[in-house]
Amino acid sequence: MSEASLARLRDVHAQMKTELHRVIVGQEEVLDQLLIAILTRGHCLLVGVPGLAKTLMISSLAKTLDLSFNRIQFTPDMMPSDITGTELLHIDPESSARTFRFEPGPLFASVILADEINRTPPKTQAALLEAMVERQVTSAGKRHELPNPFFVLATQNPIEQEGTYPLPEAQLDRFMFEVHVGYPSHDEEREILRRTTSDEQQEPARVLAAAELLELQHAVRQIPVADHVYDYCLALTRGTRVRSDAPLPFLREWVTWGAGPRASQFLVLGAKACAALAGRNHVAIEDVKRIAHPVLRHRIVTNFSAAAEGITSDHLIDRLLDEVQPGAAVGAGLPGVAKPQ
């Protein structure tokens, strides 16, 4: 990546953060992770309790991009064709000839807000799989290309279980990040009250056009990565696989399935974006550590023992980052993970 591209990338990042903070108070880490996903062509799943502005974050981010945007509110009665589109009978007014034409659904936009994605049945959730991976929709045997760039930014409420359909692991794996949205601090919540209970209304301005975004995405992928960084990413990912030949011993007690190859790919891509935003033209180990939690947390499937002892995937990733050192062999004898206090 050239110095000019690095400078432009950092300038765009700063401008977008400034515009987003016209609407969003705090949530620095969440916004950074969203922007990293945008720069690396990744999809994001935002998880948090109601009222934390998850939907507002995504819609505000879309406003800073000169891209088409659609919001899909997922409901239990939604069918796959409601989002992908369907074949409709068209009658020519002059010749009365009848033909079927494809009518695109709301999925045909560059930025898709999939609101409360876990409220719709699995067959409708599965309709997103082809779009998220191949950037296309197949209807009546014909392929229809989606816009480029294309992002699915989904939200999910973790506390409601009744009337919801948890995303299967295969679909979770399509999301680059699972971003946890936490409660604001005392000062941040006071600022939220001040803004939302007055007549003060601000809208984020457009910062980045589609053509320049594609250029920046291409520039991020050009950042070189040293072999020891690749090896570190592989050590993190392969160490979680308790059913492989090189698992980390402390994970065997609490993990059913570990992360797949997509985790390693997203660790590298996310680390490249982190390095670029830090003004560096090379990837460091710290860049990988910075995005390890959002990349790995939804790819580590814990078992009943972990649930009974209050151990989450985040606790295991903390220990993973402590134990796995650059250049260290995966699978060495390591002590058990400390239980959360």
C-alpha positions in Angstrom: 0.0 0.0 0.0 1.4 3.4 -0.9 1.8 6.2 1.6 -0.9 8.2 -0.2 -3.3 5.3 0.2 -2.4 4.9 3.9 -3.0 8.6 4.5 -6.3 8.6 2.6 -7.5 5.6 4.5 -6.7 7.1 7.9 -8.4 10.4 6.8 -11.5 8.5 5.6 -11.6 6.6 8.9 -11.4 9.7 11.0 -14.1 11.5 8.9 -16.5 8.5 9.2 -15.9 8.3 12.9 -16.6 12.0 13.2 -19.8 11.8 11.2 -21.0 8.7 13.1 -20.4 10.4 16.5 -22.9 13.1 15.4 -25.5 10.3 16.1 -23.8 7.7 18.2 -22.4 8.3 21.6 -19.3 6.3 22.6 -19.1 2.7 21.3 -15.6 3.3 19.9 -14.6 -0.3 19.6 -17.9 -1.3 18.0 -17.6 1.4 15.4 -14.0 0.5 14.7 -14.9 -3.1 14.1 -17.7 -2.1 11.8 -15.4 0.0 9.7 -12.7 -2.7 9.6 -15.3 -5.1 8.3 -16.3 -2.6 5.6 -12.7 -2.2 4.5 -12.2 -5.9 4.3 -15.5 -6.8 2.5 -16.7 -8.6 5.6 -20.2 -9.1 7.1 -21.0 -8.2 10.7 -23.3 -9.6 13.3 -24.1 -7.1 16.1 -25.3 -8.7 19.3 -26.7 -6.7 22.2 -29.7 -6.2 24.4 -32.5 -3.8 23.2 -31.9 -0.1 23.3 -28.2 0.0 22.5 -28.6 1.7 19.1 -27.5 -1.4 17.1 -29.9 -0.5 14.3 -29.0 3.2 14.4 -25.3 2.4 14.1 -25.8 0.4 10.9 -28.2 2.9 9.3 -25.9 5.8 10.2 -22.9 3.9 8.8 -24.9 3.4 5.6 -25.5 7.2 5.4 -21.7 7.9 5.5 -21.3 5.7 2.4 -22.6 6.7 -1.0 -24.1 3.3 -1.5 -27.6 1.9 -1.8 -29.1 0.8 1.5 -32.1 -1.4 2.5 -33.4 -2.4 5.9 -35.0 -5.8 6.2 -37.0 -6.3 9.4 -37.0 -10.1 9.9 -40.3 -11.7 11.1 -41.5 -15.3 11.7 -43.7 -15.2 8.6 -41.1 -14.0 6.2 -40.4 -16.2 3.2 -37.1 -16.5 1.2 -38.6 -14.8 -1.8 -39.5 -11.8 0.4 -35.8 -10.9 0.5 -34.3 -12.3 -2.6 -37.0 -11.5 -5.1 -39.3 -13.6 -7.3 -40.4 -14.3 -10.8 -43.5 -12.3 -11.8 -45.8 -12.8 -14.8 -45.5 -9.8 -17.2 -48.1 -9.2 -19.9 -47.0 -7.0 -22.8 -49.7 -4.3 -23.2 -49.4 -4.3 -27.0 -48.8 -7.9 -28.0 -50.4 -9.5 -24.9 -47.3 -11.8 -24.8 -46.8 -13.3 -21.4 -43.3 -13.7 -19.9 -41.8 -14.2 -16.5 -39.5 -11.4 -15.2 -37.4 -11.4 -12.1 -38.4 -8.7 -9.6 -35.4 -8.0 -7.3 -36.1 -8.1 -3.5 -34.6 -5.8 -0.9 -31.4 -7.9 -0.8 -30.4 -6.0 -4.0 -28.6 -3.2 -2.3 -24.9 -2.6 -1.3 -25.6 -2.3 2.4 -28.2 -4.6 4.0 -29.4 -4.1 7.5 -30.8 -7.5 8.6 -32.6 -6.4 11.7 -33.3 -9.1 14.3 -32.1 -11.9 12.0 -32.8 -14.6 14.6 -36.6 -13.9 14.4 -37.1 -15.5 11.0 -37.2 -19.2 10.2 -34.1 -21.2 9.1 -35.2 -21.4 5.4 -35.3 -17.6 5.2 -32.0 -17.2 7.1 -30.5 -19.7 4.6 -31.6 -17.5 1.7 -28.8 -15.1 2.8 -26.1 -17.8 2.5 -25.6 -17.6 -1.2 -25.7 -13.8 -1.2 -23.2 -13.5 1.7 -20.6 -15.8 0.1 -21.1 -15.6 -3.7 -22.6 -12.1 -3.9 -25.5 -13.4 -6.1 -29.0 -14.7 -5.9 -30.4 -17.7 -7.9 -34.0 -17.7 -8.9 -35.7 -20.1 -11.3 -32.3 -21.4 -12.3 -30.9 -18.0 -13.2 -28.2 -16.2 -11.4 -28.6 -12.5 -10.5 -25.5 -10.6 -9.4 -25.7 -8.4 -6.4 -24.2 -4.9 -6.2 -20.5 -4.5 -5.6 -19.6 -3.8 -2.8 -22.1 -5.8 -0.8 -22.4 -6.1 3.0 -24.8 -7.8 5.4 -24.9 -6.1 8.7 -27.2 -8.0 11.0 -28.5 -7.4 14.5 -29.5 -10.0 17.2 -31.0 -9.8 20.7 -29.2 -12.3 23.0 -31.8 -12.3 25.8 -34.9 -13.3 23.9 -35.2 -17.0 23.2 -39.0 -17.5 22.7 -40.1 -17.1 19.2 -36.5 -17.0 17.8 -34.4 -19.2 15.6 -30.7 -19.3 16.5 -28.4 -19.0 13.5 -26.7 -22.3 12.7 -23.0 -22.5 12.9 -22.7 -22.7 9.1 -24.3 -19.3 8.7 -22.5 -17.7 11.7 -19.3 -18.7 10.0 -20.2 -16.4 7.1 -20.0 -13.4 9.4 -16.5 -11.9 9.7 -17.2 -10.4 13.1 -19.6 -11.0 15.9 -19.6 -7.7 17.6 -20.8 -7.4 21.2 -22.5 -4.1 21.9 -22.3 -3.2 25.6 -24.0 -0.7 27.9 -22.7 2.9 27.7 -20.8 4.5 30.6 -22.5 6.9 33.0 -21.2 10.0 31.1 -22.1 8.5 27.8 -25.6 7.6 28.9 -26.1 11.2 30.2 -25.1 12.5 26.8 -27.5 10.1 25.1 -30.3 11.5 27.3 -29.3 15.1 26.5 -29.4 14.4 22.7 -32.5 12.3 22.5 -34.8 14.4 24.7 -34.2 17.7 22.9 -34.9 19.1 19.5 -31.3 18.7 18.5 -31.2 16.4 15.4 -28.1 15.7 13.5 -27.5 13.5 10.4 -24.1 12.0 9.3 -22.8 13.3 6.0 -21.7 11.1 3.1 -17.9 10.6 3.2 -17.0 7.7 0.9 -18.2 6.8 -2.6 -18.4 3.3 -4.0 -15.5 3.6 -6.4 -13.1 4.9 -3.7 -14.3 2.3 -1.2 -13.4 -0.5 -3.7 -10.0 1.1 -4.2 -9.3 1.2 -0.4 -10.5 -2.4 0.0 -8.0 -3.4 -2.8 -5.3 -1.4 -1.1 -5.8 -3.0 2.3 -5.4 -6.5 0.7 -2.0 -5.4 -0.7 -0.5 -5.0 2.7 2.2 -7.6 3.1 2.1 -10.2 5.9 5.2 -12.0 7.3 5.3 -15.7 7.7 5.4 -15.6 11.5 2.1 -13.6 11.4 0.5 -16.3 9.2 1.8 -18.9 11.6 0.4 -17.1 14.6 -3.1 -16.9 13.0 -2.9 -20.6 12.2 -1.8 -21.4 15.8 -4.8 -19.5 17.2 -7.3 -21.1 14.9 -6.0 -24.7 14.8 -5.5 -24.6 18.6 -9.3 -24.4 19.1 -10.0 -27.6 17.1 -10.4 -30.2 19.8 -11.1 -32.9 17.2 -7.9 -32.3 15.3 -4.4 -33.6 15.9 -3.1 -30.3 17.5 -5.7 -28.9 19.9 -4.7 -26.9 22.9 -5.2 -29.2 25.9 -7.0 -26.7 28.1 -9.8 -26.3 25.5 -10.7 -30.0 25.4 -12.8 -29.8 28.6 -15.0 -27.0 27.4 -15.1 -26.9 23.6 -17.2 -29.1 21.2 -16.0 -27.6 17.9 -13.4 -25.1 17.1 -12.8 -22.5 14.4 -12.5 -23.3 10.7 -10.3 -21.9 7.9 -12.4 -18.8 7.5 -11.3 -17.7 11.0 -7.7 -17.7 9.8 -8.6 -15.8 6.7 -10.5 -13.1 8.6 -7.7 -12.8 11.2 -5.3 -11.9 8.5 -7.7 -9.6 6.7 -8.8 -7.8 9.8 -5.1 -7.5 11.0 -4.3 -5.9 7.6 -7.0 -3.3 8.1 -5.9 -2.6 11.7 -2.3 -2.1 10.5 -3.5 0.3 7.8 -5.5 2.4 10.2 -2.5 2.6 12.5 -0.5 4.0 9.6 1.7 0.9 9.1 2.4 -0.9 5.8 3.0 -4.2 7.6 1.0 -6.4 9.9 2.1 -6.9 13.6 1.0 -9.6 16.1 -0.9 -6.9 18.0 -3.1 -6.3 15.0 -4.1 -10.0 15.1 -4.8 -9.9 18.8 -6.9 -6.8 18.5 -9.5 -8.5 16.3 -9.2 -12.1 17.7 -12.3 -11.8 19.9 -14.8 -10.7 17.2 -13.4 -13.2 14.7 -13.3 -16.3 17.0 -16.1 -15.9 19.5 -18.9 -17.2 17.3 -16.7 -19.9 15.8 -15.9 -21.7 19.1 -18.8 -24.0 20.2 -18.7 -24.5 23.9 -20.2 -27.6 25.6 -22.5 -28.1 28.6 -19.6 -28.2 31.0 -18.6 -24.7 30.0 -22.1 -23.4 30.3 -22.5 -25.0 33.8 -19.2 -23.3 34.9 -20.0 -19.9 33.4 -17.2 -20.1 30.8 -17.8 -18.3 27.6 -16.0 -18.3 24.3 -14.5 -14.9 25.2 -13.0 -16.4 28.4 -11.4 -19.1 26.3 -10.1 -16.6 23.7 -8.5 -14.6 26.6 -6.6 -17.7 27.7 -5.8 -18.6 24.1 -4.1 -15.2 23.5 -2.2 -15.6 26.8 -0.9 -19.1 26.0 -0.2 -19.0 22.3 3.0 -17.1 21.6 4.4 -16.2 18.2 6.5 -19.1 17.0 5.3 -21.5 19.7 4.2 -25.0 18.7 0.4 -25.7 18.9 -0.6 -28.5 21.3 2.2 -28.1 23.9 1.2 -29.1 27.4 -0.6 -26.0 28.8 -2.4 -25.6 32.1 -6.1 -25.5 32.4 -8.1 -22.3 31.8 -8.8 -20.2 34.8 -12.5 -20.1 35.7 -14.1 -16.6 35.6 -14.5 -15.0 38.9 
